[in-house]
Amino acid sequence: MIRRILASTVLAALASSTALTSAHADAASGWEFDGVPGWSNAASGDSFTFRGRIYLDAANVDFERAGTTTSYNASEIRTARLGVTGQYSGVGYVAEFDLINEAVIAKDAYLTFHADGFDILAGNMKTPNSLEEQTSSRYITFMERGTGIELFGLGRRVGVAIAHHGENYTVKAGLYGGAPGDLSESFELDDSSAIAARVTYTPVHTDALLVHLGASVREFDYGDAGTRVRARPRTHLTDRIVTADFRPGSALGEAGSSTFVGLEAATVSGSFHAHAEYMTMELDGPAGNPRIDSAFVNLGYFITGETRSYSTSSGTFSRTRPARPVSEGGTGAVEIAARYDYSDLNDVATGELTTWTVGLNWYVEDHFRVMANYVTGELAVAGGANTDVSGPQVRVQWDF
């Protein structure tokens, strides 16, 4: 594992040095450098750029239940990805893989065919659901996304999607099959499938104010495996705090499919930004077709004056660059943030999970930041003992 990460880092560093040398030696070659080398041909439109990310996490989080405390004091290489992106003969491509825990996991790995007014995407990609999920982990405000993302299993699957965007709106829909596992062992997909769609609208987008609205749906067929509804309390270096089993033979019953609906809203006003989502999912199969609800509100403020970036072409947040990076003698960008997150799992006899998170983010450079989160919360189960959660976690993040 460590060898893979070191090799990836060394390759990126060598490629960066080569690119810089080439750029100085022959400016007409089309080499550029923005944290990592990239090349483009203005005449043909062909291009490629290396991409990747490494996240180093540490946490010291306690679970307290019925007078017993379980402590999670650990660190991990959360993410170690390497890939390429670009365009060839008018077709866009991206291929990125996570090389962690001795596994090879496909992340974004798809082609984009550009047509008149819309794009067709084919490969392994995220289903179009949730602003929080569609925004890259490189640009989210907290170390972990809202609880509903994990609870409802939003993520990548192999499929085909069509996307269109205008000046202030986006539309995307797709048909998806299974999700690949560890590619070092097998290329087989599971037998699940999904249909998903998302629309966004930006009624206000000026230098002073941004307003984003969106909605998404997903119909999910679990195939023969059923599903489990599970989540951690906005930490990753701990066990899951809620688990509801809907696989074959489960006492709760087997889930054959589910219907997900999500609503999203966000605003950016100067250095302040806010983002809220509500999600609900109904399971088909178990008695009573249980429903799970989840919602969160994120608030953030750049005390150094930056503004959170937004992409109108994708309806997502994008990279925020520090106005005065440390390499130029500045302090970088500093952001303070807070989140309230609530999930109602009473229909599946798991209780109500509430978490609060406060965060401090330091954007040292365009492609390097340090994140610190403190999480506190409670899982309240009717007729049972509550579980209290509290503790800090930190991340060092480098992406290119």
N, C-alpha and C positions, 0 to 999 in steps of 0.2 A: 504493500500500500504506500509506504513512505517513498519507496523507489519510484513509483508511478508519479507521485506528486512532485518529487524533486526533478524527475525527468521532464515533466510538463513545464515546470518553472524554468528550468535551464533552456529548454527549447524556445520558450517564449522570449527569454532574455537574449539568446543568440539571434533569434529572428529580428528582435528589436534593434540590436546593434547593426545587423546586416542592412536592415531597411534604412536606418539613419545614414550609414555610410553611402549606400546607393543613392539616397536622395540628394546628398551633398555632391556626389560625383556626377550625377546625371539627372538634373531637375526635370528633364523631358520624359523620364522613364515612367512617371506617373505614381511613384512611391509617395506615400504620406505617412505621418505618424501622429496618432491621437491615443497615447497610452499603449498602443500596439501597432505593428506595421500593417499597412494595407496598400493595395495596388489597384489602379484603374486605368482603363484605356478609353480616352474621350471619344475616339472615332468609333469603336465597336460597342462601347458601353459595358464591356466585360470588366469584372472586378473580383477581388477577394480580400478578405480581412480575417486575421486570426481573432479568435474570441475565447474567453474563458473566465473563470472566477475561482477564488479560494476563500472560504470562510473558516475562521478559527474561533470556536465558541468555548466558553467556560461558564459554569453556573454553580450556585450553592442554594438549592431550593429545598424547603421542608414541607412535608405532608403531615398534618396532625389530625388524628382521628381517634376518638374515644380514649384520649389521654396518651396515646402512643404516637411518637414522632418518627417518621422515616425521612432521612436526609439523603439528598442527591447532590453530592459534591464531586463534580467531574468536569472533564474537558473533552473536546472532540474536534476532528476535522469534519465540519458539517457538510461542506461542499467542496469538490475539487473537479472542476469541469474544464474541458478543452475542446475546441471545435473551430469551424471556419464558417464564414458567410460571404455572400457576394452575388454576382450575376454572370451568367454565361449564355450567349446567344439569345438574350432577351428573357431568359428564365432565371428567376431568383432562387437561391438555395441557402439553406442553413443546416448545419449538422453539428450537434454539440452532445457530448457524452460525459456522464459523471463517472469518474474513476475512483471509487471509494469502497472501503470494506472488501477489497479484492474482487469487486463486481464491476461490470461495464453496463451502465444504465443509460438508455437512450433518453435524451431530453428533447429539445426542439430538433427535429430532423425531417425537413420537408422541402418541397419545391413549390414555387409560386409562379403561375402562368398568368401573365398580364394580358387582359383583353380590353376592349373598348368600354371603359367605365366601371370595370370590376376585375377582381383577381380570383383565380382558382388556386386553392392550396391543397396539396396532397402529401400525406406522410404522417409522422408522429408529432402531434401538437396538442395544445390545450383545447378543450371544448370551450366555446365562447360564453362563459358565465362569470359574472362578478368582476367589478372594477379592481378589487383587491387581488383577485387571482390573476387577472390579465396583466396587471402591472408586474414587471420583473422584480424578483426578490432583491435585485441590485438597487431598486428605487423605492421600496416600501419603507414606511416610517418606523416600524418596529421589527424586531428580530423575527417574530412569528406573525403570520397572517391571522385574521379573525377566526374564531372558533368554527364558524359554519363552513369554512373552506375545508377543514379537516373532517368535520362531522359528516358532510355530504359527499366526500370523496371527489371533489372537483380536481381535475388534473388532466394529464395528457393521455391521448388514445390515438390509434391509427385510424385515419379517415380522410374524407374529402370535404372541403368547405368552400363556400363562395363568399366574397366580401366586397362591399362597396362603401365609399365614403364621399361626402360632400364637404362644403366649407364648415358646416356646424353639425354634422351627424355621421353616424356609422351604422352599417347593417352587416351582420355576419351570421351565417347558418351552415350547419354541416351534418353529415352522416358519419358515424364513428363505429368502429369495431372494437376489438379487445385492446388491452394494453400489454406491451412486451415486458418480459421480466429481465433477468440477468442475461445479457447477450453473450456472455462468456460461456454460458451453459446451453442456451437454447434460443431459437428465433421464433418459437411458438407464441401465439397470442391466446389469451383466455377467450371463452365463448360469449362474453358480454357484448352489448352493443348500446348505442345511444343516438338520439337525435337532439340537437341543441341549437339555440339561436340567441342572439343578443342585439339590442338596438341601443344607441346612445344619442343624446341631443344636447348641444351646447348653446342654449339661448343667449348667453352673454359670454363674450370672449374679447375683452379689451386689455390694454396694458394695466388697467387698475383693478379689473374684476373678471373672474371666471366662474361660470355656473355650469355644472355638469349634471345631467339626469340620465338614467339608464334602467333597463330591465332585461332580464334573461330568463329562459326556460330550458329545461332538459327532461327528456323522457328516457329512462335508463332501464334496460333489460339486463338482469343479472346473470342470465343463463342458468346453468346447473349448480352454480356455487353459492347462490344466495349472497348475503352481505353481512358485514358487521358495521355498526355505527360506533365510532371510537374517537376520542379526542384527548389531548393533553391540555393542561391549564395554561396555554400560551407559553409553554416551555418545550424544549426538545430533549434535554438531558434528564428527564424524569420518566417514570412510567405513565401510562394513560390513566386519567382520573375517571373517565366514563367509558363503559363498553356495553353495548347491547348486541346480542348475537342473533342474527336472522339467517343462519345457514341451515342446510338440511339437518333435521333431527333436533333443532333447538327447541327449548321449552317455549320460547316466544313465538315460534312459528317461522316458516321459511318465507323470505321475501323474494317474489318473482320479478318485481319491477318497482320503480318509484317515479314520482313526478316532483320536480324541483322548480321553484319559482323564486327569483331574486329581484329586489329593487335596490337601486343605488342612487346616491346624490353626493355631490362634492362641490366645494367652492374654494377659490384661492383669491385672497384680497391682500395684495402687497406681500408682506412676510408671513401672514397668517393663512393657514389652510385647515379645512374641515372636511371630513369624509364619513358618511354613514351608509350602512347597508342593512337590509332586512331580508332574510332567507327562510323559506319553509319547504319541507319535503314530506310527502305522504308516501308511505310504503304500502304496496299492494301485495297481499298474501297473508300476513299475520292477522289475527282476529281484530276486527274493528278498524283495520287499515290505519295504524297509528301515524300521528303527525308530529314532526319535530320542528320547532321554531328557533331561530337564532338571529341575533342582531348585534351590531357594534357601532360605536361612534369614536372616530379618531380626531384629535385636535393637535395642531402643531404650529410652532412659531419660530422663525429664524431670527435670533437675537442679533445676528450680524448683518441683517438686511436683505438676504437673498429671497427669491420667490420660487416656490415649488413649480417645476416645469410640467407641462402637459402637452400631449400629442393629439391634435384634432383628427389625424388620419386613422388612429387606432382607438381613440376614446379611452386612453390610459395615461397615467402619470409617467414621466420620463426622467432623464438624468438632470439633477440639479447640480450646477457647477459652482464652487465657491468663488466669490468675487475677488478675493485676495488669498490664493493658495499659499501654503507655507513655503513652497519652493520659490515664490516671488517675494518673500519677506512678510507675508501676511499671517493672519491667524487661522485661515481656513474658514469654513462656514460652521456655525454652531446652531443647533436646533433643539428646542425643548418640545416634548410631546406628552400627551395623555390619552388613554383609551379606556372606555367602558364596554364590556362585552358580556352578553347574557344569552343563555340557551335554555330552553324549556324542553326537557326530556321526560316529563311526567307520563306521557303516553306509553313510553317504553320502560317505565318503572325505574328510571335512573336518576330522577330528581331535577334540580335546577342548578346550573353551573354559572356562577357570576365571577368575573375577574376584572381587576383594575390593573392597568399598566402605566407606569410613568417612564419616560425615556429621555435620554440625552445623546444626541448624535453629533459627532465631530467629523465634518467633511474636510479631511486634511488636504486632499488633492482631488482633481476631477474623478479619478478612478480608485481612490483609497479613502475609507472612512472607518471610524471606530464607533460602535454602538454600545450603550449601556441601558439596560432595562431593569426595573424592579416590578415584580409581579406579586399581587396579593389577591386572594379570592376564596370562594367557598363553594363546595358542592353540598347542597341541602337536599336530603332524601327524606320524604315523608315516612315517619315511623322508624327511621334508622338514624345512625350517628352521622353527623355532618363531618366533612373533611375540609380542613382549612389549609390553604396554600400560601406560602410567602417565600420570597428570596430574590437575590439579584442574579443577573446573567450579563455577559459581555460578549462582544464579537469584534474581531479584527477582519475587515473585508477588503480584498483587492480584486478588482475585475478589469478586464481588458477586452 
